[in-house]
Amino acid sequence: MFPPVKIISPRFEIREFGPQDAAAVAAFVAAGDRTALPPGSPDTLADVDRWLAETLPRRRSSGDGLHLAIVERSTGTIVGSIGLRDTDWATGRTEIGYGTHTSQRGRGCATEAARAVGQWALTDGGMRRVQLHSRLDNMASLRVAEKAGYQREGTLPVAEKDGREAHDLAIYSMTSTGTTAPQP
Ligand SMILES: CC(C)(COP(=O)(O)OP(=O)(O)OC[C@H]1O[C@@H](n2cnc3c(N)ncnc32)[C@H](O)[C@@H]1OP(=O)(O)O)[C@@H](O)C(=O)NCCC(=O)NCCS
């Protein structure tokens, strides 16, 4: 299981979601825009409290990963979320994913958070490898990976299915040794 997380980057505090976020999470759910919330976030307002109080702590205890809020320090606003998942403790490998609210995009939020969380995972988090997958048509995400300091390792053909369509995924990583496969 990961240790408690509180990461301070130049503009953001990146921390675990908690009961204090109920109003902010409910506002995202009510607005029907969940891109700032992690995968598996509630569909309905009635589920928000349980998600914060039970689902997220259970997920943390499972050791699989963490869901973190990206909070702007100057305003206290949650601008997005970032998380670690599919953690393999035996090898020290985890996978990072992120999303920012549509109103906050293009401000460098995801880049700053992806860099800070990747570095945390490789130090306090005890990981050796943080990997990142992105669809090749997700230009913003590919750009975030590159700007945040992840190294492109290659492309995984038809690695994801969205409805009936299969997609190739780019794979990136940040490692404790700083070594990675050569660029394709
Ligand atoms: C991907 C995402 C997290 C980026 O968040 P963000 O806070 O806007 O990211 P940043 O501002 O740090 O960087 C975005 C970069 O992508 C670029 N970008 C955005 N849309 C783009 C496009 N269509 N084509 C090319 N570049 C694009 C921006 O210009 C910026 O690069 P720049 O600083 O060189 O100008 C956000 O778009 C999002 O939440 N998308 C939905 C969820 C998602 O796809 N998550 C990733 C799953 S792998």
The ligand as an SDF file (V2000), in Angstrom:
LIG
                    3D

 48 50  0  0  0  0  0  0  0  0999 V2000
   -5.1760   15.1390  -21.5090 C   0  0  0  0  0  0  0  0  0  0  0  0
   -5.5410   16.2310  -20.4910 C   0  0  0  0  0  0  0  0  0  0  0  0
   -5.4340   15.6370  -19.0920 C   0  0  0  0  0  0  0  0  0  0  0  0
   -4.5600   17.4050  -20.6380 C   0  0  0  0  0  0  0  0  0  0  0  0
   -4.8010   18.3090  -19.5760 O   0  0  0  0  0  0  0  0  0  0  0  0
   -4.2470   19.8220  -19.5620 P   0  0  0  0  0  0  0  0  0  0  0  0
   -4.3210   20.2770  -18.1580 O   0  0  0  0  0  0  0  0  0  0  0  0
   -4.9390   20.6280  -20.6110 O   0  0  0  0  0  0  0  0  0  0  0  0
   -2.7490   19.5860  -20.0310 O   0  0  0  0  0  0  0  0  0  0  0  0
   -1.5840   20.6640  -20.1680 P   0  0  0  0  0  0  0  0  0  0  0  0
   -2.1640   22.0480  -20.2030 O   0  0  0  0  0  0  0  0  0  0  0  0
   -0.5800   20.3440  -19.1270 O   0  0  0  0  0  0  0  0  0  0  0  0
   -0.9250   20.2890  -21.5790 O   0  0  0  0  0  0  0  0  0  0  0  0
   -1.7530   20.0670  -22.7040 C   0  0  0  0  0  0  0  0  0  0  0  0
   -0.8870   20.1500  -23.9480 C   0  0  0  0  0  0  0  0  0  0  0  0
   -1.5720   19.5080  -25.0110 O   0  0  0  0  0  0  0  0  0  0  0  0
   -1.6860   20.4200  -26.0870 C   0  0  0  0  0  0  0  0  0  0  0  0
   -2.9080   20.0850  -26.8220 N   0  0  0  0  0  0  0  0  0  0  0  0
   -4.1690   20.1310  -26.3810 C   0  0  0  0  0  0  0  0  0  0  0  0
   -5.0070   19.7250  -27.3590 N   0  0  0  0  0  0  0  0  0  0  0  0
   -4.2210   19.3980  -28.4190 C   0  0  0  0  0  0  0  0  0  0  0  0
   -4.4800   18.9320  -29.7430 C   0  0  0  0  0  0  0  0  0  0  0  0
   -5.7200   18.6730  -30.1500 N   0  0  0  0  0  0  0  0  0  0  0  0
   -3.4260   18.7140  -30.5760 N   0  0  0  0  0  0  0  0  0  0  0  0
   -2.1660   18.9590  -30.1760 C   0  0  0  0  0  0  0  0  0  0  0  0
   -1.8460   19.3980  -28.9080 N   0  0  0  0  0  0  0  0  0  0  0  0
   -2.8790   19.6310  -28.0800 C   0  0  0  0  0  0  0  0  0  0  0  0
   -1.7410   21.7770  -25.4280 C   0  0  0  0  0  0  0  0  0  0  0  0
   -1.4500   22.8150  -26.3470 O   0  0  0  0  0  0  0  0  0  0  0  0
   -0.6360   21.5970  -24.3750 C   0  0  0  0  0  0  0  0  0  0  0  0
    0.6570   21.6180  -24.9450 O   0  0  0  0  0  0  0  0  0  0  0  0
    1.5740   22.9660  -24.9630 P   0  0  0  0  0  0  0  0  0  0  0  0
    1.7730   23.3490  -23.5140 O   0  0  0  0  0  0  0  0  0  0  0  0
    2.8200   22.5440  -25.6380 O   0  0  0  0  0  0  0  0  0  0  0  0
    0.8040   24.0190  -25.6970 O   0  0  0  0  0  0  0  0  0  0  0  0
   -6.9840   16.7510  -20.7200 C   0  0  0  0  0  0  0  0  0  0  0  0
   -7.1270   17.1260  -22.0670 O   0  0  0  0  0  0  0  0  0  0  0  0
   -8.0660   15.7600  -20.3290 C   0  0  0  0  0  0  0  0  0  0  0  0
   -8.4820   15.7030  -19.1690 O   0  0  0  0  0  0  0  0  0  0  0  0
   -8.5320   14.9370  -21.2880 N   0  0  0  0  0  0  0  0  0  0  0  0
   -9.5410   13.9210  -20.9940 C   0  0  0  0  0  0  0  0  0  0  0  0
   -8.9680   12.7830  -20.1580 C   0  0  0  0  0  0  0  0  0  0  0  0
   -7.7600   12.1490  -20.8490 C   0  0  0  0  0  0  0  0  0  0  0  0
   -7.7090   12.0000  -22.0610 O   0  0  0  0  0  0  0  0  0  0  0  0
   -6.7880   11.7460  -20.0150 N   0  0  0  0  0  0  0  0  0  0  0  0
   -5.5770   11.1110  -20.4750 C   0  0  0  0  0  0  0  0  0  0  0  0
   -5.7880    9.6470  -20.6420 C   0  0  0  0  0  0  0  0  0  0  0  0
   -4.2690    8.8440  -21.1910 S   0  0  0  0  0  0  0  0  0  0  0  0
  1  2  1  0
  2  3  1  0
  2  4  1  0
  2 36  1  0
  4  5  1  0
  5  6  1  0
  6  7  2  0
  6  8  1  0
  6  9  1  0
  9 10  1  0
 10 11  2  0
 10 12  1  0
 10 13  1  0
 13 14  1  0
 14 15  1  0
 15 16  1  0
 15 30  1  0
 16 17  1  0
 17 18  1  0
 17 28  1  0
 18 19  1  0
 18 27  1  0
 19 20  2  0
 20 21  1  0
 21 22  1  0
 21 27  2  0
 22 23  1  0
 22 24  2  0
 24 25  1  0
 25 26  2  0
 26 27  1  0
 28 29  1  0
 28 30  1  0
 30 31  1  0
 31 32  1  0
 32 33  2  0
 32 34  1  0
 32 35  1  0
 36 37  1  0
 36 38  1  0
 38 39  2  0
 38 40  1  0
 40 41  1  0
 41 42  1  0
 42 43  1  0
 43 44  2  0
 43 45  1  0
 45 46  1  0
 46 47  1  0
 47 48  1  0
M  END
$$$$
